[in-house]
Amino acid sequence: MTELQHRIILHAYVTEKSMDEMERQNKLEFVVDRRAHRAEVKTAIEQTYQCKVAKITIKIVRNGKIATVKFAPGFSAEDIGGRAGVF
């Protein structure tokens, strides 16, 4: 499953807006594979970062897909962002 996780989650997506969402709404954004479905992204993030995901929103942009992940209460987006390489 590790190979699949690395193919689905490409890297963290960092902008001023995503940093604000991380602090205020407990959300992170990731660039994901274009062929990945919402359920696959959720499973990959939960297994990679050992957390619970409350909600995933996916938007398609010119360069691919961006998944906005809201974490369940008890899991900090700042801690997970540190493990994902945001800082």
N, C-alpha and C positions, 0 to 999 in steps of 0.2 A: 504493500500500500504506500510505502514511502516514495517510490518512483512516481506513482500517480499523483500524490500530493504536490510534488515539486513540478509536475507538468501542469497542474491546475492553477496553483498560486504562483504567479511569476515574481512579483515583488510588491512592496508597499508603495502606495501612491501618496506623496506628500505635497500638499499645497497649504496656503494660509487657511483656506476654508476647512480642509481636513484636520488641521491642527486645532482649530477652534471647535470642531465637532468632537474631537478626541477629549478635550477638556470639559466641554459643557454637556455633551450628550452620550458619552461613553461609546463612541463610534470610531472605527478605523476604515480606511479605504485601501483596497488591494487591486492591482492589475491582475486579471485572471485570463485564462485561455478562452478564446472566442467560442470554442465548442462546449465549454463547461456549463452545466445546468446549475440552478440554484441549490439543489440538494447536494450535488457533488462538491460545490464550493463550501457549503456548510460543514459537511463531513470532513473535508480536507483541513479546514481551519480548526475545527474542534480537535482533531487528532494531532495536528502539528503543534498547536499552542496549548493543549490540555485545558480547554475552557468550554464554556457553554455559550452558544449563540442564541440571542433572542430573535433577531430579525435580519434578513439580508435583502438589500435592494440592489439590483443590477442595472447599470445603464450602459448602452452601447455608444461608443464614441468613435471617431475616425480611426484611431490607432488600435482599437480592441474593445475589451469589456472592462468596466470598473465596478467592483463589488463594494458596496458600503455595508459594513458589518456592525450591527449593534449587539453589544455583549450583554449577557444576563447580569442581573444584580449580583454582586459578590466577585465579579471579575473586572479588573481595571484595564481600560483601553491603553492607559499610559504604560502599565507594566508589560502588556502584550506588545505594544509598539516598541518598547525597548528590546524585546526579544526578536521582533521582526526587522530591526535595523532602522527604525525611524529616527532615532537619536544618534 
